């Protein structure tokens, strides 16, 4: 059976995390920002799975289930908020919403 070194697995999870971080910082669409946060959460869960497998403990899988639960709640609340922002401002661009908010406060 082919085994992948733990360093390679952690490197892959780190690359996934930084791809999510770059997506969060570069993209201005709120849906893409929410998806980038999901990628970051899944990469963190992957690290727990890797560590649990390395030490032969089920704790990593338990933590991953917890992370999936938190991610599901985050998506439900995030999509509800994004829907309200879209109905109010008619855009999902984070910069445009921020500019519109500044104009309304004057």
Wavefront OBJ file of the C-alpha trace (Angstrom):
o trace
v 0.000 0.000 0.000
v 1.278 3.458 -0.908
v 1.832 5.750 2.065
v 2.244 9.480 1.666
v 4.661 11.164 4.095
v 3.017 13.332 6.753
v 5.049 16.341 5.615
v 3.515 16.114 2.146
v 0.029 15.821 3.594
v 0.532 18.860 5.846
v 2.001 20.787 2.902
v -1.104 19.964 0.834
v -3.388 21.166 3.638
v -1.319 24.343 3.958
v -1.568 24.993 0.231
v -5.348 24.560 0.420
v -5.510 26.969 3.358
v -3.475 29.635 1.568
v -5.537 29.212 -1.620
v -8.624 29.910 0.475
v -6.907 32.896 2.107
v -5.884 34.304 -1.273
v -9.425 33.803 -2.548
v -10.772 35.621 0.498
v -8.428 38.568 0.060
v -8.562 38.882 -3.746
v -12.173 38.179 -4.690
v -14.757 40.808 -3.789
v -17.899 38.781 -4.501
v -19.431 37.718 -1.186
v -20.342 34.231 -2.457
v -16.727 33.583 -3.475
v -15.530 34.964 -0.152
v -17.825 32.517 1.669
v -16.531 29.654 -0.499
v -12.945 30.648 0.316
v -13.728 30.486 4.023
v -15.149 27.002 3.465
v -11.913 25.928 1.756
v -9.955 27.251 4.729
v -12.157 25.359 7.211
v -11.867 22.138 5.212
v -8.075 22.424 5.085
v -8.013 22.849 8.868
v -10.187 19.749 9.173
v -7.812 17.897 6.878
v -4.966 18.634 9.289
v -6.989 17.101 12.126
v -7.605 13.982 10.015
v -3.891 13.755 9.152
v -2.841 14.128 12.802
v -5.409 11.586 13.987
v -4.231 9.117 11.379
v -0.591 9.705 12.276
v -1.152 9.017 15.998
v -3.770 6.306 15.366
v -6.413 8.210 17.342
v -10.054 8.882 16.356
v -9.888 12.409 17.835
v -9.029 13.927 14.442
v -12.172 12.532 12.867
v -14.287 13.763 15.777
v -12.840 17.263 15.396
v -13.461 17.136 11.635
v -17.124 16.338 12.262
v -17.243 19.319 14.628
v -15.616 21.519 11.957
v -18.154 20.323 9.379
v -20.966 21.214 11.769
v -19.564 24.694 12.345
v -19.096 25.112 8.587
v -22.704 24.135 7.908
v -23.981 26.675 10.434
v -21.628 29.305 9.008
v -22.925 28.687 5.487
v -26.556 28.873 6.572
v -26.071 32.152 8.444
v -23.720 33.556 5.807
v -26.082 32.836 2.916
v -28.994 34.355 4.828
v -26.979 37.513 5.444
v -25.788 37.626 1.830
v -29.385 37.285 0.652
v -30.406 40.232 2.829
v -27.483 42.318 1.559
v -28.461 41.518 -2.024
v -32.087 42.495 -1.437
v -31.052 45.752 0.195
v -28.155 46.859 -2.060
v -28.831 44.850 -5.285
v -25.159 43.798 -5.463
v -22.865 41.189 -3.947
v -19.647 43.165 -4.402
v -18.181 43.828 -0.952
v -16.472 47.065 -2.013
v -19.636 48.447 -3.623
v -21.690 47.648 -0.522
v -19.103 49.401 1.646
v -19.207 52.497 -0.606
v -23.007 52.501 -0.585
v -23.029 52.248 3.193
v -20.672 55.223 3.464
v -22.860 57.302 1.129
v -26.012 56.526 3.104
v -24.504 57.625 6.400
v -23.823 61.211 5.222
l 1 2 3 4 5 6 7 8 9 10 11 12 13 14 15 16 17 18 19 20 21 22 23 24 25 26 27 28 29 30 31 32 33 34 35 36 37 38 39 40 41 42 43 44 45 46 47 48 49 50 51 52 53 54 55 56 57 58 59 60 61 62 63 64 65 66 67 68 69 70 71 72 73 74 75 76 77 78 79 80 81 82 83 84 85 86 87 88 89 90 91 92 93 94 95 96 97 98 99 100 101 102 103 104 105 106
